[in-house]
Amino acid sequence: MKDNYKAGFAGIIGRPNVGKSTLMNRMIGQKIAITSSKPQTTRNRIQTVYTSDEGQIVFVDTPGIHKAKNKLGDYMVGTAYGSMNGVDVILWLVEPTTYVGAGEKSIIEKLKKADVPVILVINKTDTVKKAEILPVIDTYRQEYDFEQIIPVSAKKGEGVDELISTIMKYLPYGEPFYDEDTITDQPERQIVAELIREKVLRCMGEEIPHGVAVAIDSMKYEGNLCNVDATIICERDSHKGMIIGKKGSKLKEIGSLARVDIEDLLQCKVFLQLWVKVKKDWRDSDFMLKNFGYHDDSSSEG
């Protein structure tokens, strides 16, 4: 290991739907966090790893910071704010607009209490003209003393290399935390469940709200084949019918799309079987939240 090798943690925070997961996937070069046009897609704190000759960045992606409406919401917001602890640098993602609302003001107050460097990342620059970005930079400069402000397009990859180089500047020197071929500390089952949930969100459009979870019932390898049995959990009987679709057409579509991503992740053939069950008000049940993997470990180091 080189004497000038760097290794540390970078927390990614922001309001829902600003592109946190898309940016993280872009930086590590592989899809780990699910993405959706719907807000509050990411529910757990997801650690992914970027390794190069210069150093290793452990990214901590978090749920979008929003006004909680149930216990799941409380968990998500607590996880997001908890991820500000134990990191070496914070990336705050915002959209390219000069409007700084109550949600952004709340995040700023939290950042003032965080004793680590903060990099403002203005995402989605591909959606505005270049001349429109300078006023955004000026607006946020007046709100907080950022170490750096970097415009990027996570979708197109623009500015991402500069962002990675900038993050490295603020990391301490030291040994890597993970082997160079590690890209995430997420259990394989959890990633598979999230990939299926993403396809539910995408296929259902606005029909199904975020009251959907996915439980992996079994994952068994047989040579170059992985048999995956999973259950999609929803909150109402009417939702179950919509997810299944006419003669099972919607569930088949969800399964086909999910299988492609799962095969890409596992690097083998996948036989995926999906079921749908109704568990009313699971988002307000402590037992069910823990059962679906939403453990409150946000106070842990890193």
C-alpha positions as CSV (number, residue, x, y, z in Angstrom):
1,M,0.0,0.0,0.0
2,K,1.3,3.4,-0.9
3,D,2.2,5.9,1.9
4,N,-0.1,8.5,0.4
5,Y,-3.1,6.2,0.0
6,K,-6.4,7.6,1.3
7,A,-9.5,5.8,2.7
8,G,-12.6,7.2,4.3
9,F,-16.4,7.6,4.3
10,A,-18.5,10.0,2.3
11,G,-22.1,10.5,3.3
12,I,-24.7,11.3,0.6
13,I,-27.7,13.3,1.8
14,G,-30.5,15.3,0.2
15,R,-34.2,15.7,-0.3
16,P,-36.1,12.9,-2.0
17,N,-35.6,12.4,-5.8
18,V,-32.5,14.6,-6.2
19,G,-30.6,11.6,-7.7
20,K,-28.5,10.3,-4.7
21,S,-28.7,6.7,-5.8
22,T,-28.2,7.5,-9.4
23,L,-25.0,9.4,-8.5
24,M,-23.7,6.6,-6.3
25,N,-24.3,4.0,-8.9
26,R,-22.5,6.2,-11.4
27,M,-19.5,6.7,-9.2
28,I,-19.0,3.0,-8.4
29,G,-19.9,1.9,-11.9
30,Q,-22.5,-0.6,-11.0
31,K,-26.2,-0.6,-10.0
32,I,-26.6,-1.3,-6.3
33,A,-29.1,1.3,-5.1
34,I,-32.5,1.3,-6.9
35,T,-33.6,4.4,-8.7
36,S,-37.1,5.6,-9.5
37,S,-38.8,8.8,-10.6
38,K,-40.8,8.5,-7.3
39,P,-39.4,10.1,-4.2
40,Q,-38.3,8.1,-1.1
41,T,-37.1,5.2,-3.1
42,T,-34.1,4.4,-1.0
43,R,-35.1,3.2,2.5
44,N,-31.9,1.8,4.0
45,R,-28.5,3.2,4.5
46,I,-26.5,1.6,1.7
47,Q,-22.7,1.4,1.7
48,T,-20.9,1.1,-1.6
49,V,-17.2,1.1,-2.3
50,Y,-15.1,3.0,-4.9
51,T,-11.5,1.9,-5.1
52,S,-8.7,3.3,-7.2
53,D,-4.9,3.6,-7.0
54,E,-5.3,6.8,-5.1
55,G,-7.6,5.7,-2.4
56,Q,-10.9,4.1,-1.4
57,I,-14.2,5.9,-0.8
58,V,-17.0,4.2,1.1
59,F,-20.2,5.9,0.0
60,V,-23.1,5.9,2.5
61,D,-26.3,6.5,0.5
62,T,-29.3,7.5,2.5
63,P,-33.1,7.8,2.2
64,G,-34.3,11.2,1.1
65,I,-35.0,13.6,3.9
66,H,-38.7,14.4,4.1
67,K,-41.5,14.9,6.5
68,A,-42.3,11.5,8.0
69,K,-45.9,10.2,7.9
70,N,-45.4,6.8,9.6
71,K,-42.9,4.7,11.4
72,L,-41.2,3.8,8.2
73,G,-40.8,7.5,7.4
74,D,-39.4,8.1,10.9
75,Y,-36.9,5.3,10.3
76,M,-35.9,6.7,6.9
77,V,-35.3,10.3,8.2
78,G,-33.5,9.0,11.3
79,T,-31.2,6.9,9.0
80,A,-30.5,9.9,6.8
81,Y,-29.5,12.2,9.6
82,G,-27.7,9.4,11.5
83,S,-25.4,8.9,8.4
84,M,-23.9,12.4,9.0
85,N,-22.1,10.8,12.0
86,G,-18.9,8.8,11.4
87,V,-18.2,10.1,7.9
88,D,-15.2,12.1,6.7
89,V,-17.0,14.3,4.2
90,I,-20.7,15.0,3.4
91,L,-22.1,15.4,-0.1
92,W,-25.3,17.3,-0.1
93,L,-27.2,16.9,-3.4
94,V,-29.6,19.6,-4.6
95,E,-31.4,20.3,-7.8
96,P,-30.3,23.3,-10.1
97,T,-32.8,25.8,-8.7
98,T,-32.4,29.0,-6.7
99,Y,-35.4,28.1,-4.5
100,V,-34.3,27.1,-1.1
101,G,-37.3,25.8,0.7
102,A,-38.1,24.7,4.3
103,G,-36.7,21.3,3.7
104,E,-33.3,22.6,2.5
105,K,-33.3,25.1,5.4
106,S,-33.8,22.2,7.8
107,I,-30.8,20.3,6.3
108,I,-28.6,23.4,6.5
109,E,-29.3,23.6,10.3
110,K,-28.3,20.0,10.6
111,L,-25.1,20.6,8.6
112,K,-24.1,23.4,10.8
113,K,-23.9,20.9,13.7
114,A,-21.8,18.4,11.6
115,D,-18.1,18.8,12.3
116,V,-17.0,17.6,8.8
117,P,-16.4,19.2,5.4
118,V,-19.5,19.6,3.3
119,I,-19.4,19.5,-0.6
120,L,-22.5,20.9,-2.3
121,V,-23.3,18.8,-5.4
122,I,-25.7,20.5,-7.8
123,N,-27.1,17.5,-9.7
124,K,-29.2,17.3,-12.9
125,T,-27.2,20.0,-14.7
126,D,-28.3,18.4,-18.0
127,T,-31.8,19.7,-17.4
128,V,-30.8,23.4,-17.4
129,K,-28.7,25.8,-19.4
130,K,-25.1,26.4,-18.2
131,A,-25.9,30.1,-17.5
132,E,-28.6,29.0,-15.0
133,I,-26.1,27.2,-12.8
134,L,-24.2,30.2,-11.6
135,P,-27.2,31.8,-9.8
136,V,-27.8,28.5,-8.0
137,I,-24.2,28.5,-6.8
138,D,-24.5,32.1,-5.6
139,T,-27.8,31.3,-3.8
140,Y,-26.4,28.4,-1.8
141,R,-23.1,30.1,-1.0
142,Q,-25.1,32.6,0.9
143,E,-26.8,29.8,2.9
144,Y,-23.7,27.9,4.0
145,D,-19.9,27.9,3.8
146,F,-19.3,24.9,1.6
147,E,-15.8,23.5,1.1
148,Q,-16.6,23.0,-2.6
149,I,-19.5,23.4,-4.9
150,I,-19.5,21.0,-7.8
151,P,-22.2,20.8,-10.6
152,V,-22.7,17.3,-12.0
153,S,-25.1,15.3,-14.1
154,A,-25.3,11.8,-12.5
155,K,-27.5,10.7,-15.4
156,K,-24.8,11.5,-18.0
157,G,-21.7,11.2,-15.9
158,E,-20.6,14.8,-16.4
159,G,-18.5,16.2,-13.5
160,V,-18.4,12.9,-11.7
161,D,-14.6,12.4,-12.1
162,E,-14.0,15.9,-10.7
163,L,-16.3,15.1,-7.8
164,I,-14.4,11.8,-7.0
165,S,-11.1,13.7,-7.0
166,T,-12.5,16.4,-4.7
167,I,-13.8,13.8,-2.2
168,M,-10.4,12.2,-2.1
169,K,-8.9,15.5,-0.9
170,Y,-10.9,15.4,2.3
171,L,-10.2,11.8,3.2
172,P,-7.6,10.8,5.8
173,Y,-4.5,8.7,4.8
174,G,-4.8,5.1,5.7
175,E,-5.4,1.5,4.8
176,P,-8.5,0.5,2.7
177,F,-11.5,-0.7,4.6
178,Y,-12.5,-3.3,2.0
179,D,-10.8,-5.5,-0.6
180,E,-10.4,-3.8,-4.0
181,D,-13.0,-6.0,-5.6
182,T,-15.7,-5.2,-3.0
183,I,-18.5,-2.9,-4.2
184,T,-21.0,-3.1,-1.4
185,D,-21.5,-4.4,2.1
186,Q,-25.2,-5.0,1.4
187,P,-26.3,-8.7,1.7
188,E,-27.0,-10.2,-1.7
189,R,-30.6,-10.9,-0.7
190,Q,-31.2,-7.3,0.2
191,I,-30.0,-6.0,-3.2
192,V,-32.1,-8.6,-5.0
193,A,-35.2,-7.5,-3.0
194,E,-34.5,-3.9,-3.8
195,L,-34.2,-4.6,-7.5
196,I,-37.6,-6.3,-7.5
197,R,-39.1,-3.4,-5.5
198,E,-37.7,-0.9,-8.1
199,K,-39.5,-2.8,-10.9
200,V,-42.8,-2.7,-8.9
201,L,-42.4,1.1,-8.6
202,R,-41.6,1.5,-12.3
203,C,-44.3,-0.8,-13.7
204,M,-47.1,0.5,-11.5
205,G,-46.6,4.2,-12.3
206,E,-48.7,6.3,-9.9
207,E,-51.2,3.5,-9.3
208,I,-49.3,2.0,-6.3
209,P,-47.9,4.2,-3.5
210,H,-44.8,3.4,-1.6
211,G,-46.6,0.9,0.7
212,V,-44.7,-1.9,-1.0
213,A,-41.9,-4.1,0.4
214,V,-40.2,-7.3,-1.0
215,A,-39.2,-10.3,1.1
216,I,-36.8,-12.9,-0.3
217,D,-38.2,-16.2,0.7
218,S,-35.3,-18.3,-0.7
219,M,-32.2,-18.0,-2.9
220,K,-30.7,-21.3,-3.9
221,Y,-27.8,-21.9,-6.3
222,E,-27.7,-24.9,-8.6
223,G,-24.6,-24.7,-10.7
224,N,-24.9,-21.6,-13.0
225,L,-28.6,-21.1,-12.0
226,C,-30.0,-19.2,-9.0
227,N,-33.6,-20.0,-8.0
228,V,-35.2,-16.9,-6.3
229,D,-38.5,-17.0,-4.6
230,A,-39.8,-13.6,-3.5
231,T,-43.0,-12.1,-2.1
232,I,-44.2,-8.6,-2.8
233,I,-46.0,-7.1,0.2
234,C,-48.6,-4.4,-0.3
235,E,-51.1,-2.8,2.1
236,R,-54.5,-3.3,0.3
237,D,-56.4,-6.0,-1.5
238,S,-57.0,-3.6,-4.4
239,H,-53.2,-3.0,-4.7
240,K,-52.6,-6.8,-4.8
241,G,-55.0,-7.1,-7.8
242,M,-53.2,-4.2,-9.6
243,I,-49.7,-5.7,-9.0
244,I,-50.8,-9.1,-10.3
245,G,-52.7,-7.6,-13.3
246,K,-55.1,-9.2,-15.7
247,K,-54.2,-12.9,-15.9
248,G,-51.0,-12.2,-14.1
249,S,-49.7,-9.9,-16.9
250,K,-48.3,-7.1,-14.6
251,L,-46.6,-9.5,-12.2
252,K,-45.0,-11.2,-15.2
253,E,-43.7,-7.9,-16.5
254,I,-42.3,-7.0,-13.1
255,G,-40.6,-10.4,-12.9
256,S,-39.1,-10.2,-16.4
257,L,-37.6,-6.8,-15.8
258,A,-36.3,-7.7,-12.4
259,R,-34.7,-10.9,-13.6
260,V,-32.5,-9.1,-16.1
261,D,-31.0,-6.9,-13.4
262,I,-30.6,-9.8,-10.9
263,E,-28.8,-11.8,-13.6
264,D,-26.5,-8.9,-14.2
265,L,-25.8,-8.6,-10.4
266,L,-25.3,-12.3,-9.7
267,Q,-23.6,-13.1,-13.1
268,C,-25.6,-16.2,-13.6
269,K,-29.0,-17.4,-14.9
270,V,-31.9,-16.7,-12.6
271,F,-35.3,-18.4,-12.2
272,L,-37.5,-15.9,-10.4
273,Q,-40.9,-16.7,-8.9
274,L,-43.0,-13.9,-7.4
275,W,-46.0,-13.9,-5.1
276,V,-48.1,-11.0,-3.8
277,K,-49.4,-10.8,-0.2
278,V,-51.4,-8.1,1.7
279,K,-50.2,-7.0,5.1
280,K,-52.3,-4.0,6.1
281,D,-50.4,-1.0,7.7
282,W,-47.0,-2.8,7.7
283,R,-45.3,0.6,7.5
284,D,-46.5,1.3,11.1
285,S,-45.6,-2.1,12.5
286,D,-42.2,-2.2,14.3
287,F,-42.2,-6.0,14.0
288,M,-42.8,-5.9,10.2
289,L,-40.3,-3.1,9.6
290,K,-37.6,-5.2,11.3
291,N,-38.8,-8.3,9.4
292,F,-38.3,-6.5,6.1
293,G,-34.8,-5.4,7.0
294,Y,-35.4,-1.8,8.2
295,H,-33.2,-2.1,11.3
296,D,-32.2,1.1,13.1
297,D,-28.4,0.8,12.9
298,S,-27.8,4.5,11.9
299,S,-25.9,5.2,15.0
300,S,-23.2,2.7,14.1
301,E,-19.8,3.9,12.9
302,G,-19.3,4.5,9.2
